[in-house]
Amino acid sequence: MMKDNRVIVRKRKRLIVGIGLMVFVMLLNFPFPHEKPFAAGNVSVMNIPIQDMDGFKFGGLVLLVILVVGIYLFGTSLEKYRARLVILAIFLYFLLPFFLINVYQNTLASGIYAIDYGLDESVCEFKKMDDKRLSVMCDLPFENFSDDEVTFDVRFGDEPLFEERFKVVPLMNENAPYTVSLQGDETKVVRIETELAISRVNGLDGGTTHQVHIEISQGNRMRRL
């Protein structure tokens, strides 16, 4: 019997299961409204956090295995164009969530759901003022995709800004929340300044840290970014 060269899919059930597993992982790990909805971590594979300062994360490893199985089933379900379609599926897995978030924020989102935070451009600088005080200056970039003014509160996230032993974040949140207002369609770098007692930061006397995780809230709404 001659093989039909027009057939792309040879195992339809395997294709459906493979796509279903990939979509399942993508939805569980969808980066909205929180940047890391499933779990935070220092090491990520395929956008899935698998390790933090305490070691490997079981939930993240399970999701990674499910994703790999999904990709395998998808690839082995195909008769033609296997490599190209697998690469396309992986690209869609990475890019589709951010495309959907962008569409939502530019059309339907309101309040803090319309706020985008530039995590990669955020920075906090610590400088020693004298023997007792440490000044903190954080630049946090925001963009309001809605047409309306949005006012919200900012707190610093649980992720350590330096080594865990310095315990900086709880001290910075003692003066929180920090209130921020953005006009409609406004892009702004918000500067937050505070002071810390050197005696309470376990020997930290200065430095700079990037990718500052925060929490923003408005009423009963909250996002971890």
MARZANU-121959 format. One record per residue (C-alpha): residue number from 1; residue in three letters; z, x, y. Coordinates in steps of 0.2 Angstrom, whole numbers, plus 5000, padded with zeros to 4 digits. Each point is the difference from the previous one (the first is absolute). Example, Ala and Ser with C-alpha at 12.3 -4.5 7.8 and 13.67 -1.06 7.14 Angstrom:
# residues 2
 ronu lofi    w    u    v
    1  ALA 5039 5062 4978
    2  SER 4997 5006 5017
//
This chain:
# residues 225
 ronu lofi    w    u    v
    1  MET 5000 5000 5000
    2  MET 4995 5007 5017
    3  LYS 5014 5002 5013
    4  ASP 4997 4989 5016
    5  ASN 4999 5013 5014
    6  ARG 5004 4987 5013
    7  VAL 5018 4997 4993
    8  ILE 5013 5008 5011
    9  VAL 5015 4993 4992
   10  ARG 5003 5001 4981
   11  LYS 5017 4994 4998
   12  ARG 5004 4985 5013
   13  LYS 5018 4997 4994
   14  ARG 5004 5019 5002
   15  LEU 4992 4999 5018
   16  ILE 5011 4985 5005
   17  VAL 5016 5008 4994
   18  GLY 4996 5017 5008
   19  ILE 4996 4992 5017
   20  GLY 5016 4989 4998
   21  LEU 5011 5014 4997
   22  MET 4993 5010 5015
   23  VAL 5002 4985 5011
   24  PHE 5018 4997 4993
   25  VAL 5005 5018 5005
   26  MET 4991 4998 5017
   27  LEU 5009 4984 5004
   28  LEU 5017 5007 4995
   29  ASN 4997 5015 5010
   30  PHE 4992 4991 5015
   31  PRO 5005 5010 5016
   32  PHE 5004 4984 5010
   33  PRO 5012 4994 5008
   34  HIS 5009 5016 4994
   35  GLU 4991 5017 4999
   36  LYS 5008 5003 4983
   37  PRO 5004 4983 4993
   38  PHE 5004 5005 4982
   39  ALA 5010 5016 5003
   40  ALA 5001 5015 5012
   41  GLY 4997 5017 4993
   42  ASN 4996 5018 5004
   43  VAL 4986 5002 4987
   44  SER 4986 4987 4998
   45  VAL 4986 4999 4988
   46  MET 4986 4988 5004
   47  ASN 5011 4993 5014
   48  ILE 5014 4996 4988
   49  PRO 5017 5009 5003
   50  ILE 5005 5008 4984
   51  GLN 5014 5012 5006
   52  ASP 5013 5001 5013
   53  MET 5015 5012 5004
   54  ASP 5009 4993 4985
   55  GLY 4986 5003 4987
   56  PHE 4986 4990 4993
   57  LYS 4999 4981 5003
   58  PHE 4998 4990 4984
   59  GLY 4992 4985 5009
   60  GLY 4987 5011 5008
   61  LEU 4996 5009 4984
   62  VAL 4998 4983 4991
   63  LEU 4988 4994 5014
   64  LEU 4990 5017 4999
   65  VAL 4998 4998 4981
   66  ILE 4994 4982 5003
   67  LEU 4988 5005 5013
   68  VAL 4993 5014 4988
   69  VAL 4998 4988 4986
   70  GLY 4991 4988 5011
   71  ILE 4988 5013 5006
   72  TYR 4997 5005 4982
   73  LEU 4997 4983 4994
   74  PHE 4988 4997 5015
   75  GLY 4990 5016 4996
   76  THR 4998 4997 4982
   77  SER 4995 4982 5002
   78  LEU 4984 5006 5009
   79  GLU 4983 5004 4991
   80  LYS 4991 5007 5015
   81  TYR 5005 5009 5017
   82  ARG 5018 5003 4993
   83  ALA 5004 5015 5011
   84  ARG 4993 4993 5016
   85  LEU 5009 4983 4997
   86  VAL 5017 5008 4996
   87  ILE 4999 5011 5015
   88  LEU 4996 4984 5010
   89  ALA 5014 4990 4993
   90  ILE 5012 5015 5004
   91  PHE 4994 5000 5018
   92  LEU 5002 4981 5001
   93  TYR 5018 5002 4994
   94  PHE 5004 5012 5014
   95  LEU 4990 4992 5014
   96  LEU 5001 4981 4997
   97  PRO 5018 4998 5005
   98  PHE 4998 5009 5016
   99  PHE 4984 4990 5004
  100  LEU 5009 4983 4997
  101  ILE 5015 5005 5010
  102  ASN 4989 5005 5015
  103  VAL 4990 4984 4999
  104  TYR 5017 4990 4999
  105  GLN 5008 5009 5014
  106  ASN 4984 4998 5011
  107  THR 4998 4981 4997
  108  LEU 5015 4990 4994
  109  ALA 5016 5011 5002
  110  SER 5013 4997 5013
  111  GLY 5016 5008 5005
  112  ILE 5005 5016 4991
  113  TYR 4987 4996 4986
  114  ALA 4987 5005 5014
  115  ILE 5008 5016 5003
  116  ASP 4993 5016 4993
  117  TYR 5010 5016 4999
  118  GLY 4993 5018 5001
  119  LEU 5011 5008 4987
  120  ASP 4990 5016 4998
  121  GLU 5001 5002 5019
  122  SER 5018 4997 5002
  123  VAL 5012 5014 5004
  124  CYS 5019 5003 5004
  125  GLU 5006 5016 5009
  126  PHE 5018 5006 5000
  127  LYS 5006 5012 5013
  128  LYS 5018 5007 5002
  129  MET 5006 4995 5017
  130  ASP 5017 5010 4999
  131  ASP 5013 5004 4987
  132  LYS 5004 4982 4998
  133  ARG 4984 4990 5002
  134  LEU 4983 4998 4992
  135  SER 4986 4991 5010
  136  VAL 4988 4990 4989
  137  MET 4983 4995 5007
  138  CYS 4988 4989 4989
  139  ASP 4982 4996 5004
  140  LEU 4995 4984 4990
  141  PRO 4982 4994 5002
  142  PHE 4997 4981 4999
  143  GLU 4985 4989 5002
  144  ASN 5000 4981 5003
  145  PHE 4985 4991 4992
  146  SER 5004 4983 5007
  147  ASP 4997 4993 5017
  148  ASP 5018 4996 5003
  149  GLU 5014 5011 5006
  150  VAL 5012 5005 4985
  151  THR 5018 5005 5002
  152  PHE 5009 5007 4985
  153  ASP 5014 5012 4995
  154  VAL 4999 5017 4992
  155  ARG 5011 5008 4988
  156  PHE 4998 5017 4991
  157  GLY 4996 4998 4981
  158  ASP 5010 5006 4986
  159  GLU 4989 5015 4996
  160  PRO 5009 5017 5006
  161  LEU 4992 5008 5015
  162  PHE 5006 5017 4994
  163  GLU 5009 5005 4985
  164  GLU 5011 4987 4993
  165  ARG 5016 5010 5004
  166  PHE 4998 4998 5019
  167  LYS 5002 4981 4999
  168  VAL 4990 4998 5016
  169  VAL 4993 4982 4998
  170  PRO 5017 4990 4999
  171  LEU 5005 5009 5016
  172  MET 4984 4996 5009
  173  ASN 5002 4982 4995
  174  GLU 5017 4998 5008
  175  ASN 4992 4998 5017
  176  ALA 4987 4988 4992
  177  PRO 4991 4988 5002
  178  TYR 4988 5007 5012
  179  THR 4990 4986 5008
  180  VAL 4981 5003 5003
  181  SER 4987 4988 5008
  182  LEU 4982 5001 4999
  183  GLN 4987 4990 5010
  184  GLY 4986 4992 4991
  185  ASP 4987 5012 4993
  186  GLU 5011 5015 5007
  187  THR 5001 5017 4992
  188  LYS 5015 5010 5005
  189  VAL 5011 5015 4995
  190  VAL 5018 4994 5001
  191  ARG 5012 5014 5004
  192  ILE 5018 4997 4993
  193  GLU 5014 5012 5006
  194  THR 5018 5001 4995
  195  GLU 5013 5013 4997
  196  LEU 5010 5006 4985
  197  ALA 5016 5009 4998
  198  ILE 4997 5017 4992
  199  SER 5016 4999 4991
  200  ARG 4993 4985 4990
  201  VAL 4983 5007 4994
  202  ASN 5007 5013 4989
  203  GLY 4993 5016 5008
  204  LEU 4983 4993 5007
  205  ASP 4997 5008 5017
  206  GLY 4981 4996 5003
  207  GLY 4983 4997 4992
  208  THR 4985 4988 4999
  209  THR 4996 4988 4987
  210  HIS 4984 4989 4998
  211  GLN 4996 4984 4991
  212  VAL 5015 4991 5006
  213  HIS 5003 4984 4989
  214  ILE 5007 4985 5010
  215  GLU 5004 4982 4998
  216  ILE 4995 4987 5013
  217  SER 5007 4983 5001
  218  GLN 4997 4984 5010
  219  GLY 5012 4986 4996
  220  ASN 5001 4998 4982
  221  ARG 4984 5010 4997
  222  MET 5001 5018 4995
  223  ARG 4988 5014 4995
  224  ARG 5003 5017 4993
  225  LEU 4987 5012 5007
//
